[in-house]
Amino acid sequence: MAGGLLPSRVGWVAPLVACVLLAGCVSLPRTQDLPAPTSGPGGRFPYVKAGAGYPSLAPLLRRITPAVVNVAVISDVDPDDHPFLNDPAFRRFLEQLDIEPPSPDELRRRQSVGSGVIIDGARGLVLTNAHVIEDAHDITVTLKDRRSFKARLIGRDRGTDIAVLRIQPMDVPRLDFANSNTLEVGDFVLAIGNPFGLGQTVTSGIVSAVGRTGIADDSLGELIQTDASINPGNSGGPLIDLAGRIVGINTALIGPAGGNVGIGFAVPGNRVQQAMRRIVDGR
């Protein structure tokens, strides 16, 4: 859909396109917490490149990124809704290439990837978007160090497009939430996620607008708009301020053919926390 509003999830239909996911097990040491950026006139940028002394966000990201995960989903699709099954032209095309048409069972399975963030390592709680795990019957969470774990859905809140998953407890840095009500246009932010299924990626930008409405038929309420690159696959990943706190959860983008043009949207962190408490407490 060119020029339309799109969820920032990547999806493919097997077996026509392969979904490449990270796997394996390599442990990373836990990093130390860093001080929050100094504010006010004359404040010095607190993050510097090791051994060089010039400003760099690398020390901040070393602390944050171990808590950001890839979310891989296998979900069921109604074969009757699949355009390939009843398309004679498609079948003739495959026959000309001497390719066996996919069976209904093969087309019934859909693979997609998104992002998430561990918000309570001790309890193994992972935040992601509700649309990322839509109709899922198999969910795999992969950490930055390539360890993978099967996840269980605790619950979802469609009004905020938020879902909570549970994996086994893990030792990862704790990411706090900022007060998203204090966000202003021009504040610097970082988007972390799994665009196009490539693996963990970081982009930077500013808050372009706050309280943005009219997105997704207004079903998501007021959103944060940012020019930090958000692409398909970034859904469920965190939007981070320069203190390393979560200000929002990335959820949608506007762009031609699903590509980034500097217009992405995140659910504000305050609303995310409210939805998360409702889900976890079962209310």
LOMI-779022 format. One record per residue (C-alpha): residue number from 1; residue in three letters; chain; x negated, y, z. Coordinates in steps of 0.001 Angstrom, whole numbers. Layout:
// LOMI-779022
k=NUM	r=ALA	c=A	east=X	north=Y	up=Z $
...
***
This chain:
// LOMI-779022
k=1	r=MET	c=A	east=0	north=0	up=0 $
k=2	r=ALA	c=A	east=-1889	north=3033	up=-1240 $
k=3	r=GLY	c=A	east=-1695	north=6109	up=907 $
k=4	r=GLY	c=A	east=531	north=4463	up=3522 $
k=5	r=LEU	c=A	east=393	north=3899	up=7262 $
k=6	r=LEU	c=A	east=-1291	north=601	up=8011 $
k=7	r=PRO	c=A	east=-2017	north=-1399	up=11149 $
k=8	r=SER	c=A	east=-5781	north=-1581	up=11513 $
k=9	r=ARG	c=A	east=-5836	north=-5375	up=11418 $
k=10	r=VAL	c=A	east=-7429	north=-7513	up=8713 $
k=11	r=GLY	c=A	east=-5447	north=-10491	up=7440 $
k=12	r=TRP	c=A	east=-6003	north=-13106	up=4760 $
k=13	r=VAL	c=A	east=-4014	north=-16087	up=3551 $
k=14	r=ALA	c=A	east=-5891	north=-19388	up=3552 $
k=15	r=PRO	c=A	east=-7226	north=-21034	up=1494 $
k=16	r=LEU	c=A	east=-7511	north=-18332	up=-1171 $
k=17	r=VAL	c=A	east=-9807	north=-16120	up=877 $
k=18	r=ALA	c=A	east=-12133	north=-17332	up=3637 $
k=19	r=CYS	c=A	east=-12170	north=-15568	up=7004 $
k=20	r=VAL	c=A	east=-15747	north=-15273	up=8320 $
k=21	r=LEU	c=A	east=-15961	north=-15209	up=12118 $
k=22	r=LEU	c=A	east=-18854	north=-14967	up=14537 $
k=23	r=ALA	c=A	east=-19723	north=-18026	up=16593 $
k=24	r=GLY	c=A	east=-22495	north=-19382	up=18769 $
k=25	r=CYS	c=A	east=-23886	north=-18689	up=22206 $
k=26	r=VAL	c=A	east=-26609	north=-16177	up=23026 $
k=27	r=SER	c=A	east=-26590	north=-14563	up=26456 $
k=28	r=LEU	c=A	east=-27342	north=-10884	up=26987 $
k=29	r=PRO	c=A	east=-28424	north=-9397	up=30312 $
k=30	r=ARG	c=A	east=-25993	north=-7074	up=32058 $
k=31	r=THR	c=A	east=-26997	north=-3442	up=31743 $
k=32	r=GLN	c=A	east=-26902	north=-819	up=34455 $
k=33	r=ASP	c=A	east=-24235	north=1879	up=34649 $
k=34	r=LEU	c=A	east=-25246	north=5224	up=33222 $
k=35	r=PRO	c=A	east=-24441	north=8668	up=34585 $
k=36	r=ALA	c=A	east=-21562	north=10599	up=33080 $
k=37	r=PRO	c=A	east=-22551	north=13422	up=30709 $
k=38	r=THR	c=A	east=-23468	north=16710	up=32339 $
k=39	r=SER	c=A	east=-20866	north=19400	up=31739 $
k=40	r=GLY	c=A	east=-21001	north=23160	up=31683 $
k=41	r=PRO	c=A	east=-23289	north=25692	up=30035 $
k=42	r=GLY	c=A	east=-26882	north=24589	up=29850 $
k=43	r=GLY	c=A	east=-26049	north=20937	up=30660 $
k=44	r=ARG	c=A	east=-28480	north=18462	up=29127 $
k=45	r=PHE	c=A	east=-27336	north=15531	up=27021 $
k=46	r=PRO	c=A	east=-27901	north=12574	up=29362 $
k=47	r=TYR	c=A	east=-28628	north=9844	up=26807 $
k=48	r=VAL	c=A	east=-32033	north=9743	up=25148 $
k=49	r=LYS	c=A	east=-33788	north=7261	up=22908 $
k=50	r=ALA	c=A	east=-36069	north=5031	up=24962 $
k=51	r=GLY	c=A	east=-39705	north=5988	up=24507 $
k=52	r=ALA	c=A	east=-38856	north=8901	up=22233 $
k=53	r=GLY	c=A	east=-36995	north=11477	up=24307 $
k=54	r=TYR	c=A	east=-34556	north=12681	up=21633 $
k=55	r=PRO	c=A	east=-30755	north=12462	up=22109 $
k=56	r=SER	c=A	east=-29159	north=9118	up=21268 $
k=57	r=LEU	c=A	east=-25916	north=7336	up=22100 $
k=58	r=ALA	c=A	east=-27706	north=3970	up=22097 $
k=59	r=PRO	c=A	east=-28088	north=3795	up=25914 $
k=60	r=LEU	c=A	east=-24367	north=4474	up=26362 $
k=61	r=LEU	c=A	east=-23368	north=1879	up=23771 $
k=62	r=ARG	c=A	east=-25636	north=-773	up=25273 $
k=63	r=ARG	c=A	east=-23467	north=-567	up=28370 $
k=64	r=ILE	c=A	east=-20086	north=-425	up=26636 $
k=65	r=THR	c=A	east=-20257	north=-2835	up=23707 $
k=66	r=PRO	c=A	east=-20569	north=-6119	up=25670 $
k=67	r=ALA	c=A	east=-16978	north=-5522	up=26850 $
k=68	r=VAL	c=A	east=-15612	north=-5090	up=23296 $
k=69	r=VAL	c=A	east=-14522	north=-8295	up=21569 $
k=70	r=ASN	c=A	east=-13361	north=-9664	up=18230 $
k=71	r=VAL	c=A	east=-9930	north=-11289	up=18189 $
k=72	r=ALA	c=A	east=-9306	north=-14002	up=15583 $
k=73	r=VAL	c=A	east=-5748	north=-15217	up=15100 $
k=74	r=ILE	c=A	east=-4117	north=-18098	up=13262 $
k=75	r=SER	c=A	east=-412	north=-17526	up=12806 $
k=76	r=ASP	c=A	east=2452	north=-19171	up=10971 $
k=77	r=VAL	c=A	east=4155	north=-17574	up=7978 $
k=78	r=ASP	c=A	east=7476	north=-18608	up=6473 $
k=79	r=PRO	c=A	east=6508	north=-20255	up=3129 $
k=80	r=ASP	c=A	east=9751	north=-19024	up=1573 $
k=81	r=ASP	c=A	east=8512	north=-15481	up=2015 $
k=82	r=HIS	c=A	east=5217	north=-16147	up=257 $
k=83	r=PRO	c=A	east=5107	north=-14591	up=-3245 $
k=84	r=PHE	c=A	east=2829	north=-17313	up=-4659 $
k=85	r=LEU	c=A	east=5089	north=-20288	up=-4026 $
k=86	r=ASN	c=A	east=7851	north=-19353	up=-6457 $
k=87	r=ASP	c=A	east=5817	north=-17360	up=-8968 $
k=88	r=PRO	c=A	east=5563	north=-19313	up=-12263 $
k=89	r=ALA	c=A	east=2959	north=-16903	up=-13640 $
k=90	r=PHE	c=A	east=704	north=-17540	up=-10660 $
k=91	r=ARG	c=A	east=1025	north=-21286	up=-11071 $
k=92	r=ARG	c=A	east=253	north=-21080	up=-14804 $
k=93	r=PHE	c=A	east=-2815	north=-18994	up=-13977 $
k=94	r=LEU	c=A	east=-4090	north=-21678	up=-11599 $
k=95	r=GLU	c=A	east=-3380	north=-24408	up=-14144 $
k=96	r=GLN	c=A	east=-5428	north=-22563	up=-16781 $
k=97	r=LEU	c=A	east=-8338	north=-22548	up=-14340 $
k=98	r=ASP	c=A	east=-7715	north=-26210	up=-13489 $
k=99	r=ILE	c=A	east=-7074	north=-25280	up=-9851 $
k=100	r=GLU	c=A	east=-4586	north=-27224	up=-7775 $
k=101	r=PRO	c=A	east=-1869	north=-24860	up=-6456 $
k=102	r=PRO	c=A	east=-1943	north=-24467	up=-2681 $
k=103	r=SER	c=A	east=546	north=-26579	up=-792 $
k=104	r=PRO	c=A	east=3280	north=-25045	up=1374 $
k=105	r=ASP	c=A	east=1420	north=-26247	up=4466 $
k=106	r=GLU	c=A	east=-1707	north=-24384	up=3383 $
k=107	r=LEU	c=A	east=196	north=-21190	up=2635 $
k=108	r=ARG	c=A	east=2055	north=-21431	up=5923 $
k=109	r=ARG	c=A	east=-1116	north=-20611	up=7821 $
k=110	r=ARG	c=A	east=-2433	north=-17049	up=7996 $
k=111	r=GLN	c=A	east=-5794	north=-16017	up=9391 $
k=112	r=SER	c=A	east=-6373	north=-12465	up=10605 $
k=113	r=VAL	c=A	east=-8868	north=-10597	up=12735 $
k=114	r=GLY	c=A	east=-8696	north=-7607	up=15030 $
k=115	r=SER	c=A	east=-10430	north=-6224	up=18079 $
k=116	r=GLY	c=A	east=-9978	north=-6017	up=21828 $
k=117	r=VAL	c=A	east=-11607	north=-4919	up=25054 $
k=118	r=ILE	c=A	east=-12142	north=-6796	up=28316 $
k=119	r=ILE	c=A	east=-10565	north=-4648	up=31014 $
k=120	r=ASP	c=A	east=-10971	north=-7071	up=33926 $
k=121	r=GLY	c=A	east=-13833	north=-9521	up=33552 $
k=122	r=ALA	c=A	east=-13206	north=-11183	up=36929 $
k=123	r=ARG	c=A	east=-9699	north=-12174	up=35824 $
k=124	r=GLY	c=A	east=-10584	north=-12585	up=32128 $
k=125	r=LEU	c=A	east=-8028	north=-9995	up=30977 $
k=126	r=VAL	c=A	east=-8373	north=-8666	up=27433 $
k=127	r=LEU	c=A	east=-6445	north=-5754	up=25904 $
k=128	r=THR	c=A	east=-5570	north=-5770	up=22219 $
k=129	r=ASN	c=A	east=-2724	north=-4641	up=19930 $
k=130	r=ALA	c=A	east=573	north=-6509	up=19912 $
k=131	r=HIS	c=A	east=561	north=-6584	up=16098 $
k=132	r=VAL	c=A	east=-2855	north=-8296	up=16082 $
k=133	r=ILE	c=A	east=-1435	north=-11415	up=17746 $
k=134	r=GLU	c=A	east=1962	north=-11370	up=15999 $
k=135	r=ASP	c=A	east=3292	north=-14952	up=15529 $
k=136	r=ALA	c=A	east=-48	north=-16347	up=16740 $
k=137	r=HIS	c=A	east=-355	north=-19983	up=17733 $
k=138	r=ASP	c=A	east=-4150	north=-19913	up=18085 $
k=139	r=ILE	c=A	east=-6184	north=-16966	up=19441 $
k=140	r=THR	c=A	east=-9966	north=-16898	up=19727 $
k=141	r=VAL	c=A	east=-11894	north=-14121	up=21451 $
k=142	r=THR	c=A	east=-15551	north=-13665	up=20482 $
k=143	r=LEU	c=A	east=-17938	north=-11563	up=22536 $
k=144	r=LYS	c=A	east=-20792	north=-9438	up=21225 $
k=145	r=ASP	c=A	east=-23226	north=-12170	up=22275 $
k=146	r=ARG	c=A	east=-21285	north=-14564	up=19991 $
k=147	r=ARG	c=A	east=-19722	north=-16699	up=22710 $
k=148	r=SER	c=A	east=-16177	north=-17678	up=21724 $
k=149	r=PHE	c=A	east=-13243	north=-18566	up=23951 $
k=150	r=LYS	c=A	east=-9668	north=-19654	up=23383 $
k=151	r=ALA	c=A	east=-7254	north=-17032	up=24677 $
k=152	r=ARG	c=A	east=-3743	north=-17232	up=26094 $
k=153	r=LEU	c=A	east=-1157	north=-14497	up=25601 $
k=154	r=ILE	c=A	east=-10	north=-13033	up=28932 $
k=155	r=GLY	c=A	east=2477	north=-10634	up=27398 $
k=156	r=ARG	c=A	east=3036	north=-7712	up=25078 $
k=157	r=ASP	c=A	east=4678	north=-4298	up=25023 $
k=158	r=ARG	c=A	east=5948	north=-3430	up=21563 $
k=159	r=GLY	c=A	east=6663	north=190	up=22458 $
k=160	r=THR	c=A	east=2941	north=849	up=22870 $
k=161	r=ASP	c=A	east=1740	north=-1955	up=20551 $
k=162	r=ILE	c=A	east=-247	north=-3377	up=23479 $
k=163	r=ALA	c=A	east=-848	north=-7033	up=24375 $
k=164	r=VAL	c=A	east=-2800	north=-8650	up=27208 $
k=165	r=LEU	c=A	east=-4714	north=-11908	up=26719 $
k=166	r=ARG	c=A	east=-6466	north=-14108	up=29242 $
k=167	r=ILE	c=A	east=-9780	north=-15882	up=28764 $
k=168	r=GLN	c=A	east=-12065	north=-17423	up=31339 $
k=169	r=PRO	c=A	east=-13629	north=-14990	up=33827 $
k=170	r=MET	c=A	east=-16799	north=-13316	up=32649 $
k=171	r=ASP	c=A	east=-19491	north=-10937	up=33815 $
k=172	r=VAL	c=A	east=-19221	north=-7901	up=31564 $
k=173	r=PRO	c=A	east=-19536	north=-4169	up=32284 $
k=174	r=ARG	c=A	east=-16371	north=-2629	up=33684 $
k=175	r=LEU	c=A	east=-14912	north=97	up=31483 $
k=176	r=ASP	c=A	east=-12791	north=2688	up=33272 $
k=177	r=PHE	c=A	east=-9953	north=4675	up=31744 $
k=178	r=ALA	c=A	east=-10164	north=8429	up=31358 $
k=179	r=ASN	c=A	east=-7150	north=10646	up=31938 $
k=180	r=SER	c=A	east=-5947	north=10867	up=28338 $
k=181	r=ASN	c=A	east=-3760	north=13857	up=29243 $
k=182	r=THR	c=A	east=-6919	north=15978	up=29454 $
k=183	r=LEU	c=A	east=-8021	north=15175	up=25879 $
k=184	r=GLU	c=A	east=-8418	north=18201	up=23631 $
k=185	r=VAL	c=A	east=-8941	north=18676	up=19919 $
k=186	r=GLY	c=A	east=-12680	north=18705	up=19363 $
k=187	r=ASP	c=A	east=-13611	north=16215	up=22102 $
k=188	r=PHE	c=A	east=-16165	north=13691	up=20834 $
k=189	r=VAL	c=A	east=-15036	north=10053	up=20696 $
k=190	r=LEU	c=A	east=-16388	north=6664	up=19611 $
k=191	r=ALA	c=A	east=-14344	north=3886	up=17998 $
k=192	r=ILE	c=A	east=-15573	north=329	up=18504 $
k=193	r=GLY	c=A	east=-14124	north=-2700	up=16752 $
k=194	r=ASN	c=A	east=-14329	north=-5331	up=14046 $
k=195	r=PRO	c=A	east=-13598	north=-3575	up=10722 $
k=196	r=PHE	c=A	east=-12867	north=-5901	up=7793 $
k=197	r=GLY	c=A	east=-14013	north=-8834	up=9933 $
k=198	r=LEU	c=A	east=-17658	north=-7769	up=9611 $
k=199	r=GLY	c=A	east=-18413	north=-7935	up=13330 $
k=200	r=GLN	c=A	east=-18774	north=-5321	up=16021 $
k=201	r=THR	c=A	east=-19162	north=-1823	up=14579 $
k=202	r=VAL	c=A	east=-19322	north=1633	up=16149 $
k=203	r=THR	c=A	east=-18140	north=4865	up=14522 $
k=204	r=SER	c=A	east=-18030	north=8381	up=15914 $
k=205	r=GLY	c=A	east=-15982	north=11518	up=15435 $
k=206	r=ILE	c=A	east=-13766	north=13932	up=17290 $
k=207	r=VAL	c=A	east=-10191	north=14109	up=18481 $
k=208	r=SER	c=A	east=-8378	north=15622	up=15503 $
k=209	r=ALA	c=A	east=-5002	north=16036	up=17189 $
k=210	r=VAL	c=A	east=-3180	north=15004	up=20349 $
k=211	r=GLY	c=A	east=485	north=14217	up=20835 $
k=212	r=ARG	c=A	east=811	north=13239	up=17174 $
k=213	r=THR	c=A	east=4331	north=11990	up=16434 $
k=214	r=GLY	c=A	east=6208	north=10702	up=13417 $
k=215	r=ILE	c=A	east=3800	north=7780	up=12934 $
k=216	r=ALA	c=A	east=5272	north=4318	up=12214 $
k=217	r=ASP	c=A	east=8786	north=5817	up=12261 $
k=218	r=ASP	c=A	east=7932	north=7309	up=15643 $
k=219	r=SER	c=A	east=8163	north=3851	up=17238 $
k=220	r=LEU	c=A	east=4744	north=4271	up=18882 $
k=221	r=GLY	c=A	east=5460	north=7667	up=20424 $
k=222	r=GLU	c=A	east=2746	north=10285	up=20830 $
k=223	r=LEU	c=A	east=-670	north=9190	up=19554 $
k=224	r=ILE	c=A	east=-4248	north=10451	up=19510 $
k=225	r=GLN	c=A	east=-5469	north=11284	up=16004 $
k=226	r=THR	c=A	east=-9179	north=10970	up=15301 $
k=227	r=ASP	c=A	east=-11561	north=11220	up=12365 $
k=228	r=ALA	c=A	east=-13789	north=8485	up=13821 $
k=229	r=SER	c=A	east=-13599	north=5795	up=11139 $
k=230	r=ILE	c=A	east=-10839	north=3286	up=11914 $
k=231	r=ASN	c=A	east=-10451	north=560	up=9305 $
k=232	r=PRO	c=A	east=-8462	north=-2688	up=9015 $
k=233	r=GLY	c=A	east=-9794	north=-4935	up=11782 $
k=234	r=ASN	c=A	east=-10281	north=-2094	up=14280 $
k=235	r=SER	c=A	east=-6832	north=-2696	up=15780 $
k=236	r=GLY	c=A	east=-7013	north=-3258	up=19514 $
k=237	r=GLY	c=A	east=-10509	north=-1834	up=19926 $
k=238	r=PRO	c=A	east=-11169	north=1018	up=22345 $
k=239	r=LEU	c=A	east=-11545	north=4721	up=21656 $
k=240	r=ILE	c=A	east=-14276	north=5893	up=24040 $
k=241	r=ASP	c=A	east=-15347	north=9314	up=25337 $
k=242	r=LEU	c=A	east=-18960	north=10340	up=25927 $
k=243	r=ALA	c=A	east=-18698	north=9279	up=29569 $
k=244	r=GLY	c=A	east=-18089	north=5714	up=28386 $
k=245	r=ARG	c=A	east=-14422	north=5706	up=29437 $
k=246	r=ILE	c=A	east=-11464	north=4400	up=27459 $
k=247	r=VAL	c=A	east=-9267	north=7238	up=26199 $
k=248	r=GLY	c=A	east=-7112	north=5117	up=23879 $
k=249	r=ILE	c=A	east=-6619	north=1839	up=22009 $
k=250	r=ASN	c=A	east=-6953	north=2057	up=18219 $
k=251	r=THR	c=A	east=-3781	north=979	up=16467 $
k=252	r=ALA	c=A	east=-3208	north=2406	up=12954 $
k=253	r=LEU	c=A	east=-4658	north=4356	up=10046 $
k=254	r=ILE	c=A	east=-3580	north=6278	up=6993 $
k=255	r=GLY	c=A	east=-5571	north=5676	up=3852 $
k=256	r=PRO	c=A	east=-5437	north=4537	up=230 $
k=257	r=ALA	c=A	east=-5407	north=743	up=-68 $
k=258	r=GLY	c=A	east=-6118	north=441	up=3643 $
k=259	r=GLY	c=A	east=-9443	north=2303	up=3562 $
k=260	r=ASN	c=A	east=-10524	north=5029	up=5947 $
k=261	r=VAL	c=A	east=-10075	north=8684	up=5008 $
k=262	r=GLY	c=A	east=-10638	north=10119	up=8464 $
k=263	r=ILE	c=A	east=-7074	north=9749	up=9749 $
k=264	r=GLY	c=A	east=-6786	north=7117	up=12459 $
k=265	r=PHE	c=A	east=-4531	north=6794	up=15484 $
k=266	r=ALA	c=A	east=-4885	north=5441	up=19007 $
k=267	r=VAL	c=A	east=-2381	north=4849	up=21787 $
k=268	r=PRO	c=A	east=-3328	north=7192	up=24674 $
k=269	r=GLY	c=A	east=-5042	north=5482	up=27593 $
k=270	r=ASN	c=A	east=-2487	north=6615	up=30191 $
k=271	r=ARG	c=A	east=333	north=4901	up=28300 $
k=272	r=VAL	c=A	east=-1858	north=1836	up=27754 $
k=273	r=GLN	c=A	east=-2449	north=1495	up=31502 $
k=274	r=GLN	c=A	east=1265	north=1753	up=32245 $
k=275	r=ALA	c=A	east=2062	north=-945	up=29663 $
k=276	r=MET	c=A	east=-759	north=-3130	up=30924 $
k=277	r=ARG	c=A	east=532	north=-2968	up=34516 $
k=278	r=ARG	c=A	east=4040	north=-3896	up=33356 $
k=279	r=ILE	c=A	east=2682	north=-6902	up=31468 $
k=280	r=VAL	c=A	east=329	north=-8178	up=34164 $
k=281	r=ASP	c=A	east=2827	north=-7650	up=36984 $
k=282	r=GLY	c=A	east=5583	north=-9291	up=34919 $
k=283	r=ARG	c=A	east=7927	north=-6318	up=35097 $
***
